[in-house]
């Protein structure tokens, strides 16, 4: 019997977190493909997004 946290089980919460991460990764990929190299971009923001904490920054 699963451990329940209110109406949600731990496995459902884990699945929800996994789906959220996958959606963010897909969004980052699409954004990377659609950004034109001629557009001016804020260097600090781009450096943060491409850092090891970039995914966490977007979440």
N, CA, C and O atoms as a GROMACS GRO file, in nm:
protein
  236
    1UNK      N    1   0.084  -0.117   0.000
    1UNK     CA    2   0.000   0.000   0.000
    1UNK      C    3   0.090   0.124   0.000
    1UNK      O    4   0.177   0.136   0.086
    2UNK      N    5   0.069   0.218  -0.095
    2UNK     CA    6   0.157   0.336  -0.103
    2UNK      C    7   0.135   0.431   0.014
    2UNK      O    8   0.026   0.442   0.069
    3UNK      N    9   0.243   0.500   0.049
    3UNK     CA   10   0.233   0.603   0.152
    3UNK      C   11   0.165   0.724   0.091
    3UNK      O   12   0.208   0.772  -0.014
    4UNK      N   13   0.061   0.772   0.154
    4UNK     CA   14  -0.014   0.884   0.097
    4UNK      C   15   0.020   1.014   0.168
    4UNK      O   16   0.037   1.017   0.290
    5UNK      N   17   0.029   1.119   0.092
    5UNK     CA   18   0.047   1.253   0.144
    5UNK      C   19  -0.076   1.330   0.098
    5UNK      O   20  -0.076   1.388  -0.011
    6UNK      N   21  -0.179   1.331   0.180
    6UNK     CA   22  -0.306   1.388   0.136
    6UNK      C   23  -0.361   1.297   0.028
    6UNK      O   24  -0.357   1.175   0.041
    7UNK      N   25  -0.413   1.356  -0.080
    7UNK     CA   26  -0.469   1.272  -0.188
    7UNK      C   27  -0.363   1.222  -0.287
    7UNK      O   28  -0.397   1.148  -0.380
    8UNK      N   29  -0.235   1.260  -0.269
    8UNK     CA   30  -0.131   1.222  -0.364
    8UNK      C   31  -0.036   1.120  -0.304
    8UNK      O   32  -0.005   1.125  -0.185
    9UNK      N   33   0.011   1.028  -0.386
    9UNK     CA   34   0.110   0.931  -0.340
    9UNK      C   35   0.250   0.984  -0.374
    9UNK      O   36   0.265   1.073  -0.458
   10UNK      N   37   0.351   0.929  -0.310
   10UNK     CA   38   0.489   0.970  -0.336
   10UNK      C   39   0.527   0.943  -0.481
   10UNK      O   40   0.599   1.023  -0.542
   11UNK      N   41   0.480   0.832  -0.538
   11UNK     CA   42   0.515   0.802  -0.678
   11UNK      C   43   0.453   0.905  -0.772
   11UNK      O   44   0.514   0.941  -0.873
   12UNK      N   45   0.334   0.952  -0.742
   12UNK     CA   46   0.270   1.052  -0.826
   12UNK      C   47   0.346   1.185  -0.816
   12UNK      O   48   0.360   1.256  -0.916
   13UNK      N   49   0.394   1.218  -0.697
   13UNK     CA   50   0.472   1.341  -0.681
   13UNK      C   51   0.604   1.332  -0.757
   13UNK      O   52   0.647   1.429  -0.818
   14UNK      N   53   0.667   1.215  -0.754
   14UNK     CA   54   0.791   1.195  -0.828
   14UNK      C   55   0.769   1.204  -0.978
   14UNK      O   56   0.849   1.263  -1.049
   15UNK      N   57   0.660   1.145  -1.025
   15UNK     CA   58   0.627   1.151  -1.168
   15UNK      C   59   0.601   1.295  -1.210
   15UNK      O   60   0.642   1.336  -1.318
   16UNK      N   61   0.534   1.370  -1.127
   16UNK     CA   62   0.505   1.510  -1.157
   16UNK      C   63   0.635   1.590  -1.168
   16UNK      O   64   0.651   1.671  -1.259
   17UNK      N   65   0.728   1.568  -1.076
   17UNK     CA   66   0.857   1.638  -1.080
   17UNK      C   67   0.934   1.599  -1.206
   17UNK      O   68   0.996   1.685  -1.269
   18UNK      N   69   0.932   1.472  -1.242
   18UNK     CA   70   1.002   1.425  -1.362
   18UNK      C   71   0.944   1.490  -1.487
   18UNK      O   72   1.018   1.534  -1.575
   19UNK      N   73   0.813   1.495  -1.496
   19UNK     CA   74   0.747   1.558  -1.612
   19UNK      C   75   0.784   1.706  -1.618
   19UNK      O   76   0.808   1.758  -1.727
   20UNK      N   77   0.789   1.774  -1.504
   20UNK     CA   78   0.825   1.916  -1.503
   20UNK      C   79   0.967   1.936  -1.555
   20UNK      O   80   0.991   2.029  -1.632
   21UNK      N   81   1.059   1.852  -1.514
   21UNK     CA   82   1.198   1.864  -1.561
   21UNK      C   83   1.206   1.837  -1.711
   21UNK      O   84   1.277   1.908  -1.782
   22UNK      N   85   1.136   1.737  -1.760
   22UNK     CA   86   1.137   1.705  -1.903
   22UNK      C   87   1.081   1.821  -1.984
   22UNK      O   88   1.135   1.855  -2.089
   23UNK      N   89   0.973   1.882  -1.936
   23UNK     CA   90   0.913   1.995  -2.007
   23UNK      C   91   1.010   2.112  -2.014
   23UNK      O   92   1.021   2.177  -2.118
   24UNK      N   93   1.081   2.140  -1.906
   24UNK     CA   94   1.177   2.250  -1.905
   24UNK      C   95   1.293   2.221  -2.001
   24UNK      O   96   1.338   2.311  -2.072
   25UNK      N   97   1.341   2.096  -2.003
   25UNK     CA   98   1.450   2.061  -2.093
   25UNK      C   99   1.406   2.075  -2.239
   25UNK      O  100   1.482   2.125  -2.322
   26UNK      N  101   1.285   2.033  -2.270
   26UNK     CA  102   1.233   2.048  -2.407
   26UNK      C  103   1.222   2.196  -2.443
   26UNK      O  104   1.257   2.236  -2.554
   27UNK      N  105   1.173   2.277  -2.350
   27UNK     CA  106   1.160   2.420  -2.375
   27UNK      C  107   1.297   2.483  -2.399
   27UNK      O  108   1.311   2.568  -2.487
   28UNK      N  109   1.398   2.442  -2.322
   28UNK     CA  110   1.534   2.495  -2.343
   28UNK      C  111   1.586   2.456  -2.481
   28UNK      O  112   1.650   2.537  -2.548
   29UNK      N  113   1.557   2.334  -2.523
   29UNK     CA  114   1.601   2.289  -2.656
   29UNK      C  115   1.535   2.366  -2.768
   29UNK      O  116   1.601   2.408  -2.863
   30UNK      N  117   1.404   2.386  -2.757
   30UNK     CA  118   1.331   2.461  -2.859
   30UNK      C  119   1.380   2.606  -2.862
   30UNK      O  120   1.399   2.662  -2.970
   31UNK      N  121   1.399   2.665  -2.745
   31UNK     CA  122   1.449   2.803  -2.740
   31UNK      C  123   1.587   2.813  -2.803
   31UNK      O  124   1.616   2.910  -2.873
   32UNK      N  125   1.671   2.715  -2.780
   32UNK     CA  126   1.804   2.716  -2.838
   32UNK      C  127   1.802   2.708  -2.990
   32UNK      O  128   1.886   2.766  -3.057
   33UNK      N  129   1.704   2.635  -3.043
   33UNK     CA  130   1.695   2.622  -3.188
   33UNK      C  131   1.637   2.747  -3.253
   33UNK      O  132   1.671   2.779  -3.367
   34UNK      N  133   1.549   2.817  -3.182
   34UNK     CA  134   1.478   2.930  -3.243
   34UNK      C  135   1.548   3.064  -3.223
   34UNK      O  136   1.511   3.162  -3.288
   35UNK      N  137   1.646   3.071  -3.134
   35UNK     CA  138   1.713   3.199  -3.109
   35UNK      C  139   1.808   3.229  -3.224
   35UNK      O  140   1.895   3.148  -3.259
   36UNK      N  141   1.791   3.344  -3.280
   36UNK     CA  142   1.876   3.386  -3.390
   36UNK      C  143   2.009   3.438  -3.334
   36UNK      O  144   2.009   3.513  -3.237
   37UNK      N  145   2.122   3.400  -3.394
   37UNK     CA  146   2.252   3.448  -3.342
   37UNK      C  147   2.271   3.598  -3.358
   37UNK      O  148   2.359   3.655  -3.294
   38UNK      N  149   2.190   3.664  -3.441
   38UNK     CA  150   2.204   3.808  -3.460
   38UNK      C  151   2.130   3.888  -3.353
   38UNK      O  152   2.150   4.009  -3.341
   39UNK      N  153   2.045   3.822  -3.276
   39UNK     CA  154   1.972   3.893  -3.172
   39UNK      C  155   2.068   3.932  -3.060
   39UNK      O  156   2.159   3.856  -3.026
   40UNK      N  157   2.046   4.049  -3.003
   40UNK     CA  158   2.128   4.088  -2.888
   40UNK      C  159   2.074   4.018  -2.765
   40UNK      O  160   1.953   4.014  -2.742
   41UNK      N  161   2.165   3.964  -2.686
   41UNK     CA  162   2.126   3.888  -2.568
   41UNK      C  163   2.206   3.938  -2.450
   41UNK      O  164   2.321   3.979  -2.464
   42UNK      N  165   2.145   3.933  -2.335
   42UNK     CA  166   2.212   3.972  -2.213
   42UNK      C  167   2.312   3.863  -2.176
   42UNK      O  168   2.273   3.750  -2.148
   43UNK      N  169   2.441   3.898  -2.175
   43UNK     CA  170   2.547   3.799  -2.153
   43UNK      C  171   2.538   3.733  -2.015
   43UNK      O  172   2.566   3.614  -2.002
   44UNK      N  173   2.500   3.809  -1.915
   44UNK     CA  174   2.493   3.753  -1.780
   44UNK      C  175   2.383   3.648  -1.771
   44UNK      O  176   2.403   3.542  -1.711
   45UNK      N  177   2.267   3.676  -1.829
   45UNK     CA  178   2.156   3.580  -1.825
   45UNK      C  179   2.192   3.455  -1.904
   45UNK      O  180   2.165   3.344  -1.858
   46UNK      N  181   2.253   3.470  -2.020
   46UNK     CA  182   2.290   3.355  -2.101
   46UNK      C  183   2.396   3.271  -2.030
   46UNK      O  184   2.391   3.148  -2.036
   47UNK      N  185   2.490   3.334  -1.962
   47UNK     CA  186   2.592   3.260  -1.889
   47UNK      C  187   2.528   3.182  -1.775
   47UNK      O  188   2.568   3.069  -1.747
   48UNK      N  189   2.429   3.241  -1.709
   48UNK     CA  190   2.361   3.172  -1.600
   48UNK      C  191   2.282   3.052  -1.651
   48UNK      O  192   2.283   2.947  -1.588
   49UNK      N  193   2.214   3.067  -1.763
   49UNK     CA  194   2.133   2.958  -1.818
   49UNK      C  195   2.224   2.841  -1.858
   49UNK      O  196   2.186   2.725  -1.842
   50UNK      N  197   2.343   2.870  -1.912
   50UNK     CA  198   2.433   2.763  -1.957
   50UNK      C  199   2.524   2.712  -1.847
   50UNK      O  200   2.608   2.625  -1.871
   51UNK      N  201   2.508   2.764  -1.727
   51UNK     CA  202   2.589   2.715  -1.614
   51UNK      C  203   2.529   2.585  -1.561
   51UNK      O  204   2.420   2.547  -1.602
   52UNK      N  205   2.599   2.517  -1.472
   52UNK     CA  206   2.544   2.392  -1.414
   52UNK      C  207   2.411   2.414  -1.342
   52UNK      O  208   2.334   2.319  -1.328
   53UNK      N  209   2.384   2.535  -1.297
   53UNK     CA  210   2.257   2.563  -1.229
   53UNK      C  211   2.152   2.619  -1.323
   53UNK      O  212   2.048   2.667  -1.278
   54UNK      N  213   2.177   2.614  -1.453
   54UNK     CA  214   2.085   2.672  -1.551
   54UNK      C  215   1.946   2.613  -1.546
   54UNK      O  216   1.848   2.686  -1.552
   55UNK      N  217   1.936   2.482  -1.534
   55UNK     CA  218   1.805   2.416  -1.528
   55UNK      C  219   1.730   2.460  -1.404
   55UNK      O  220   1.610   2.486  -1.410
   56UNK      N  221   1.800   2.467  -1.291
   56UNK     CA  222   1.737   2.511  -1.168
   56UNK      C  223   1.691   2.655  -1.178
   56UNK      O  224   1.587   2.692  -1.124
   57UNK      N  225   1.768   2.738  -1.248
   57UNK     CA  226   1.731   2.878  -1.267
   57UNK      C  227   1.599   2.890  -1.342
   57UNK      O  228   1.515   2.972  -1.307
   58UNK      N  229   1.581   2.810  -1.443
   58UNK     CA  230   1.457   2.814  -1.521
   58UNK      C  231   1.338   2.756  -1.448
   58UNK      O  232   1.224   2.798  -1.470
   59UNK      N  233   1.363   2.660  -1.362
   59UNK     CA  234   1.253   2.599  -1.288
   59UNK      C  235   1.205   2.697  -1.185
   59UNK      O  236   1.112   2.668  -1.110
   0.00000   0.00000   0.00000
